[in-house]
């Protein structure tokens, strides 16, 4: 397991990020053009997580030899960027290597996601490095994306919202974000949430943030089917009204897509039945 700090330290200083933003945009455009149109799978890694990324590559290669070449990696330290270069891996984006000095991982993930969705116009799949693909999820996710703006695995954290909603929450370990204006608006609200929340707030991360942004905006969930859907009415810049549509996948669908140690529940005590598996 990697050694990535759990807590947000606030958004990156504007000058620090703006100096890196053009390079990030150029990298994403080059990667997108070389991989072809469609969903942009994105993973963040430091040197401690590279063995997990290697396991992901191995699983991808068993599905299709080209898949490992289409995984897009943002490196969080110099060691991981240099090691990937020695592996002759596809070009990672390695200019975030001083992230730990200026920003927590969770804030950086959202800043990068907002840039790729809003500025580059990509449909971005945030996939944790330990969410090992069992098949290429992009074709079925593309179909879901025709009618929904955010498609994600369901989770249980933050517990205050899952209890309030009596429904599951968005899990950021496997979440697809469309490039539509309503998605960009929600990500912008999430950046504001990061900028005003006390960094010492316990368990404050991108999953806490995205779900609380939806709650602040008045999300309405429909849990009648195996899949859970939610609608959020928004007022965009310029006064335009829009509805953000969220789809949380049924667990059987996620099991078909990928496997993750964190998604599997511990064995139930003798004489009891297993609880449904959810991520963080």
N, C-alpha and C positions, 0 to 999 in steps of 0.2 A: 504494500500500500504506500502511496506517496505521502509526503510531508507538507501538505499545502495548508496554510493557516485557515481556520474556519471563519474568522470574523472579518467583516468589512472594515476598512479604514477610511472610508469616504471615497468620493470620486477622484480620479487622477487629476492633478493640477492641469489647468487648461493648456498652458504652454507646453507641458510635457507631452500631453496626448496629441495636441495639434501638430507638433513636430513629427509625430509618427503616423498620423492619420493618412497623409498622401501615400506613404509607402504601403500601408495596409490596404488602401483602396486599389492601388496598382497591382499588388500581389493577388488580391481577390479576383480582380478582373482577368488577370493572366491565367489563374487557376480555373476560373469559370469557362474561359474561352477554350482552354486545352481539354477540359473534361466534357465539354458540350453543355447544352442547355439542360435545365432541370433543377433538382434540389441540390443544395450545397452542404454536404455533411461537414460539421465543424467539431473539432475536439481541442481541448487545452491540455498541455502536458509540461511537466518539468522533468528533470533527469531521473527522479525517483519513479516516475510513472511510465518511463519508456518501456520497461518489460511488459507492462499491461498493454501499451499500444502495440508492441510486437505480437502479443497474443491476439489482438484485434486484427492485425494484418494477416496472421496465419489463418484465422477463421474466415476472413474475407476472401483469401486466395482459394479456399476450398469451394467457395460459391462461384467466383469468377476471378480469373487471374488479374483482371484489370482493376478490380475494386480497391485493393490497397493503394493504388496510384491515385485514386479519386478521394481519399480521405484527406481533409485539409486540417493542418495542425498549426496552432498558435503556440510557440514555445515561450515558456515563462522564465527560462534562465539560459545563460550562454552554453552551459554544458550540454543541454538537450539539443540546442541548435547545431553545435559542432558535431555531436555524435550522429545526428540524423544526416548531416552532410557526409560524414565518413561512411554511413550505410548506403550512400547514393539513393536516399529516400527522396520522394517528391519534395519540391521546395516548401519548407515551412515558413511561417512568418515569425522571424526571430527578433524583431526590434522591440519586443515588450520585456526584454530581459532584465530591466530594472524595476519591474512591476512591484516587487516586494518592498521597495523603498518608498513608494508613493501611493500604493493602492492595494486593497485586498482583492483576492481573486474574484469574488462575486461581483463587485462593482465593475471590474475590468471586463468580465464576461458580458455584462449588459452594455457597456460602452462600445465594445467591439460588435456585438450583435446589432445594436442600433445603427452603427455605421454601415454594416454590410447590407442590412435590410433597407435602410432609409436612403443612403447615399449611392450604394452600388446597385440596389434594386434586386437583391438575391432573395430566394426562398431558402432560408437557412434551417438546417436540422442540427440542433444542439444534441450531441450524443456523447455521453460519458465514455471515457476510454475503457471502462470495465463493462460496458453494455455490449457484449460480444454478439455480433450479428450472426444469425442463423440463416438468413436469406437477405437479399437486397430489399430493404423496406421502401425504397423510393417509388417504385411503380404504384403500389397500393396507396402510399401516402399522397402521391400526386393526384389520385382520384379523389381522396378526401379533401384535398386542397381546393378543388373546384367549387366546393360549397362552404368551406370553413377557412377561417383566417389563422387560427392556432389549433394544431392537432398535437396531442401529448399523451404520454402515459399518465395514468391516474396515480395519485399519491395520497398520503394522509396528513402530511405536514404542510402548513401550520395547523396544529391541532385545534386552536381556537376557532379557525374558520371551518374546518371539516365538521366540527361540532355545531357551529352556528348554522351552516348550510344544510347539515344532515346529508352531506354529499362529499364526494372525493375532491381533491385539489389537483392543480397542475403540477406534475413532476418535471423539474427542469433537467433531469438526467436523460430524457429522451423526448424532445419537444421540437416541433416544426413551426416556424414563423413565416407567414406569407409576406410578400413585399407590398401589400396593399396599404393604403393611407391610414386605415383604422388600426392596423397593427403597429405602424410607425408611431402613431399617436399614443398608443398604450405603452410602448417602449420609452417614449419621451417622458411620460408620466412616471415610469419606473425610475428613470434617471433622477427626476425630482425627488422621488421617495428616498433614494439613496443619499441625496445631497442634504436632506433635512433630518434624517433619522440618526439618533445617537449611535455612533459606531460600537459602543459597548453593549448595545442591545443584544441579549442572549439569542443565539441561533439566527441572527439576522443574515440572510443570504438572498440569492436571486429568487429562490423558490418562495421564501417568505414574502419578498417584495412583489412578485408578479401576482400572487394570489390576493394580497392586500390591495393592490391597485385595482383589480377586478371588483373586489368587495366595495372599495370606495366609490367605484363607478356604478354600483347597483346591479351587478350580474344576477341574472335569473337562470337557475339551473333546471333542466328537465332530466330526471333520473328514471323515467318510465322504462327505458330499454336497457339492454346490456351496455351499450355505449351511453355516455353521459354528455349532454350538450348544454351549452350556455350562451345566452345573448346579452350583450352589453350595448346600450344605446349611448352614443358619443356625439359630442359637438366638436367638430374639428376646427382647425384654424380657418378663418374666413367665414365661420358660421354654418358650414356644411354639416348636415346631420348624417350619421352613418351608424351601422350596427356591426359590432365585432361578434363573430360567431366562433365559438370554441367547441372542439370535440375532444372528449377524453375517451381513449380507446378501452375496450373491454380487456380484461387480463388475458383471456385466451388469445386475443389478437397480438398482444405484446409478447407472449410466450412464443408465438409463431415467428415473430420478428427477431428477437434477440434473447440472450440469457445474461443474467447478472447476479453475482453472489448477494448483492444487497437487496435484490428483488425477491429472493427466495426466503420464505419464513423459516425459523428454526423448527425442528421436528416437534410435533405436539406431544404433550405428556401422554403416557399410556392411558388408554381408555377414553381419550378425547379425539375430536376431529380437528383437522388442520384448518387454521384460519386462512382467509383469502390473502394472497401475497400482494403487498404494496411496497413501493419504494419510499424514500425519505418523506 
